[in-house]
Amino acid sequence: MKTQSAKELVPRFFEKTAHTYDKIVNLTTFGKDKYWKKEIIKKVPNCSSVLDLACGTGILTFQIAKKLPDAKILGVDITESYLEIARKKLKHYQKISFLCQDAEKLNLGQKFDCITSSYIPKYCNAEALIKMCLNHLNPGGKIILHDFTCPKNKIVRSLWNLYFVVLHLAGFLLPNWEDVFVELPKLIRETRWLDDYEDTMKKYGLQVDKQSLTLYTSSILTGIKKI
Ligand SMILES: C[S@@+](CC[C@H](N)C(=O)[O-])C[C@H]1O[C@@H](n2cnc3c(N)ncnc32)[C@H](O)[C@@H]1O
């Protein structure tokens, strides 16, 4: 799938799903989303500013704030209804703010020590996103990208395919999620995000590291900007 068509899926996937997102992501990943977020958090360095791209309802953003209570944190997302849910959770987190913008086109005129994102890479163009990240990253800063990957092992992949057939049927009961349940597996099968972003990070001189999670059903890619 070309990047453009992946990006076109974003309004279809996210315009009607904000209110149920937190429950659905936990249920449909069998709680693995929580484990994956913990692995992301382990990689967030002790630092004073973090930009969380495609922050959605703020699941990862608030976990970063718990780890770094004194850090300035900015969550950016393209879907206002997701940010509305995130803002409702703000309460006493004074150091978090949220902004509705396209991450690929971000031009904030400020730099951060760390840039995180869970589930954005497959929707974006690697070159555009990494260039934007580099413009917003301090020297020595770290980019942490996480997303789904298609399992390589044949048996695991068969079970993974079967699971999405079941999820497709569940879409009849949850009509707001039907587009996601039907089209997400195709998007994950076809995306080359991990290779594309790794190659792009290397091209721009970042020090790159990869971790596959839960039988390669998702992966984390990190890149450190040299000082
Ligand atoms: C599956 S949600 C993930 C939310 C959150 N990161 C989490 O892990 O719970 C994906 C989010 O990516 C956002 N998104 C997709 N493309 C984006 C872009 N180009 N710029 C900003 N946000 C984007 C969507 O609006 C949606 O809220």
The ligand as a Tripos MOL2 file, in Angstrom:
@<TRIPOS>MOLECULE
LIG
   27    29     1     0     0
SMALL
NO_CHARGES

@<TRIPOS>ATOM
      1 C1         -4.0470    3.8420   16.9290 C.3       1 LIG1
      2 S1         -4.0600    5.5310   17.4660 S.3       1 LIG1
      3 C2         -2.7130    5.5070   18.6090 C.3       1 LIG1
      4 C3         -2.8430    6.5080   19.7030 C.3       1 LIG1
      5 C4         -1.7520    6.4540   20.7650 C.3       1 LIG1
      6 N1         -0.4200    6.6970   20.2160 N.3       1 LIG1
      7 C5         -1.7390    5.1230   21.4790 C.2       1 LIG1
      8 O1         -0.7910    4.3750   21.3260 O.co2     1 LIG1
      9 O2         -2.7080    4.8360   22.1650 O.co2     1 LIG1
     10 C6         -3.3130    6.2700   16.0530 C.3       1 LIG1
     11 C7         -3.4050    7.7810   16.1150 C.3       1 LIG1
     12 O3         -2.5820    8.2920   15.0630 O.3       1 LIG1
     13 C8         -3.1230    9.5220   14.6870 C.3       1 LIG1
     14 N2         -2.4770    9.9260   13.4300 N.ar      1 LIG1
     15 C9         -2.4080    9.2170   12.2860 C.ar      1 LIG1
     16 N3         -1.7090    9.9040   11.3770 N.ar      1 LIG1
     17 C10        -1.3030   11.0560   11.9610 C.ar      1 LIG1
     18 C11        -0.5420   12.1810   11.5430 C.ar      1 LIG1
     19 N4         -0.0600   12.2700   10.2890 N.pl3     1 LIG1
     20 N5         -0.3090   13.1780   12.4160 N.ar      1 LIG1
     21 C12        -0.7800   13.1150   13.6740 C.ar      1 LIG1
     22 N6         -1.5320   12.0850   14.1370 N.ar      1 LIG1
     23 C13        -1.7870   11.0740   13.2870 C.ar      1 LIG1
     24 C14        -4.6110    9.2370   14.6210 C.3       1 LIG1
     25 O4         -5.3810   10.4060   14.6380 O.3       1 LIG1
     26 C15        -4.7910    8.3600   15.8800 C.3       1 LIG1
     27 O5         -5.1830    9.1170   16.9860 O.3       1 LIG1
@<TRIPOS>BOND
     1     1     2 1
     2     2     3 1
     3     2    10 1
     4     3     4 1
     5     4     5 1
     6     5     6 1
     7     5     7 1
     8     7     8 2
     9     7     9 1
    10    10    11 1
    11    11    12 1
    12    11    26 1
    13    12    13 1
    14    13    14 1
    15    13    24 1
    16    14    15 ar
    17    14    23 ar
    18    15    16 ar
    19    16    17 ar
    20    17    18 ar
    21    17    23 ar
    22    18    19 1
    23    18    20 ar
    24    20    21 ar
    25    21    22 ar
    26    22    23 ar
    27    24    25 1
    28    24    26 1
    29    26    27 1
@<TRIPOS>SUBSTRUCTURE
     1 LIG1         1 GROUP 0 **** ****
